[in-house]
Each structure stands twice: as C-alpha cells, then as structure tokens.
Amino acid sequence: MTDIFNVLSADQARQIKEVFGTPTYVYSQRALEKNARETLAFPHAFGLTVRYAMKALPNAAILQLFQNQGLHIDASSGYEVERALQARIHPTKIQLTAQELPPQLPGYILRGVRFNACSLHQLETIGKIAPGSEISVRINPGKGSGANGKVNVGGFASSFGIWHELIPEVKEIAQTYDLRITRLHTHIGSGTDPHVWQQVALTSLDIVLQFPEVTTLNLGGGFKVARVPEEKATNLQECGRPIQRALIDFYHKKARRLHLEIEPGTYLVANAGVVVSSINDIVSTDRYTFLKVDSGMTEVTRPILYAAQHPIAIVSRDPETDLESRAEREYVVVGHCCESGDLWTPAQGNAEQIQTRLLPEAEIGDILILGGAGAYCSAMSTKNYNSFPEAAEVLITNNGSLELIRERQRLEEVTKKEIRILV
C-alpha cells in the first residue's frame, strides 16, 4: 500500500531506514511509469517524441526505465550524454542542448547524437565540424515564464537560445556551411504558466515559417506539478489541445506536417520521489520548535534556492504507535548542515523566512519524509558539504521490492581524490 505521497507505505519507510539507512532518496516505478504514459498521451497532430530532461534525475536506472516506456533523452551537457550512453540509451535517441560545447562533440555527432545549437557560435562550430548536416536550433522567442526568476529561461534576461531577432544571422551561417535546419526548439522555463506556454508555442509556428526545411517543432517542457495542495498542476490534455489544433491549422494553411517534441523533466519525476530521513533532535526557542533531521541541503536544495514548498509526513519509528493518537504541533524542519539557511520549511516565496508546518507530534528517532523530491533534488544536491556523504537511492518496483540503484557514498570516497602535498 502506497499511502505516503503515492510513493511508499509507512512499513516500507521503516524497512528502508533499517536496510539502507537514512537519508535515502526513494522513487516509485509505478508512479514514474504512470507519468510517462501521461506525457506520451500529449495531444499532437503528426507524431510525438517525448524527451526526458535527464538533468532532473540522471540515475541510470531511471533513464533505462523511461527508455523502456518509449521516451527519448534531452541532455544538457556532454557529461549527461556520456551518462545516457553508459545507461545504454541509443545515441539517436539523445539530443544535446547545452550552454557549452563538449570536446567530444564530433564523436557524438558521428554516433548519431542529435545536437541543438543554442548560439550563433555553436551553430558556426557545428558547421565547421559537420558541414552539410541536419541541425536543430534553439530560438529565444523573446518571452519567458517560470515558477520564479531563477527558472525562467526565455526573454531578454536569458542567455538560453538564439535571440529571435538574430534569425537572419542564423540563416546566413546555415547557408555558409550548407546546414539544413530541420528542427526548431524553444523552451521558456520551469513551472511555466500554461497560457504563456501556449502563446510561445504559437509564436514558434511563426518562426517555423522562416525555416522551410523544419519538420520537427520542439516546445521544451516546464510543465507545472503540484507538490502541495495549494499548487495547481498543468493538465497536459488541456495544455496540448490548442497546440494540436494549431499544428493541424498550420498543415491546412502551409501544407507542412510538423512532428512535435516535448521535454518534460519535473513532470515525470517530481512527485514520484521522496527523501526518507530520521529525526535526530528536537529543540525549542520561545517562538519555534525545530525538528532536526539527518538530511537537508545535502539532499534537497530547492527550499533554500526557490523557497519551494514540499509536503512533509511523519512516520513513527514504532509500527505499533498510532500517529492519529498524537496531538498536532507546529514545527520548523531544519537540516543537519552547519548553515542557517539549511531549511526545509521556508515561507512561501521567501527562502530567508522560516515557516512552521502542522505535523503530528514527533519524537526523536521517528522518520520524516519529504515529498515531491524526485526532480532536481538528488541532481542538485550539495553533497559533501560538511563532508556528508552522498545519499543512497532506492527504487520501489511494481512488485513492491526495494532495489538499491545508487549506493551510499563512503567517507573514503569523499576524500580519495585529495592530494597531500605536506608531510
């Protein structure tokens, strides 16, 4: 029974603590596959490719799981390309969209990895490496959106993509190197307003008109998820139907069938993962009571970066204890780092202000579970701060087994790259 954030049961949480220790990231295969099916059902007109934005959670087991579901890969660096290849993702299913070009780029192209040029310099570089090839270009449409400014990757304040007014230069470079621009890419942010996303999608069709050889339109991702009740998730069907109609209308007017690509990351993994931690201490001031856990910014940085809100649950260390019999109390949840900002319960919209959460009365040794921790948590951790080792990762399979998909780091692994120069 998966009754805690639709990922695991209280008994499984206790088992994870006993077998793997804490803190541990835990993911649900059932939830991951459900989310994959939802993205594959995104409305389209002339074909759909769903690329998993692997930066959200790049563990090889997760990449393999999504490949088995029919998803392709969006990689954001040469290192992510390497990880995808090591996970046995076929090169032709990987597209690289990066802020910097890896030195291995010529080899990737020879193997069939797709490349998305994000600047005029990148476009010219690919022209020199592979003249006469097909290419994708990322265009900054002049508008962005996101849950906050830190995740907005469109508009004049963003360096992502080629500014839309520079399209003549794009075409000039393509002509110089005989490049065929067959794929157009736009992406405007994470946690994007669905209405803005739709507007940019329609704007992207206008840009397509300037590239007669484009057959694929990639609209990126950024679909909202609801981690807490106050948030509203993007309905993919409602979001996609206007795009579907626009693609059909575009075909009727221009006789061009456009294959659609989307690149969800958060939507696929955010609510399919949790962090299982232990309550190590409880301290009080004349205003607040703090729950200190053996996790924190070393596993989840989103609260301190974005004032992100994550759901929290308490599991009694004793399976015979009924939490419903305990009174509820207001708590602030803090991490184990020697850092005043190591906070899991910030105020909405203000990462520097603490906020209490109403939780069952907790005891030292109880388990605290942070939900919504599948996306940009393990991938964006501050592991090794205060020399804390990297946490383990566990996948709950469809048959209920607990499979270790990343071992907990040992201290000797933290220090093994250090070079002693003084005797």
Protein Blocks (a to p, Z undefined) as FASTA:
>chain_A
ZZeghlacfklmmmmmmmnopadddddfklmmmmmmmmmmpccfbopaddddfklomcfk
lmmmmmmnopacddfbfklmmmmmmnopafklpccddfbdcfklmmmmmnopacddfbfk
lmmmmmmmmghiacdddddehiacdfblklccgdjkbcgdjdfklmmmmmmmmmmnopac
fbdcddfbehiafklmmmmmmmmmmmmmmmmkbcbdcebjoiacdfbfkbccddfklmmm
mmmmmmmmmmmmnopacddddddfklmmmmmcccddddfbdcddfkbccdddfbdjklom
klmmnopacddddddfblkbcfklpccdddddddfbdcfklcfbdcehiakbccdddddd
ddehiacddehilgoklmmccehiahiacdddddddfkopacdfbdcddfklmmmmpccf
bZZ
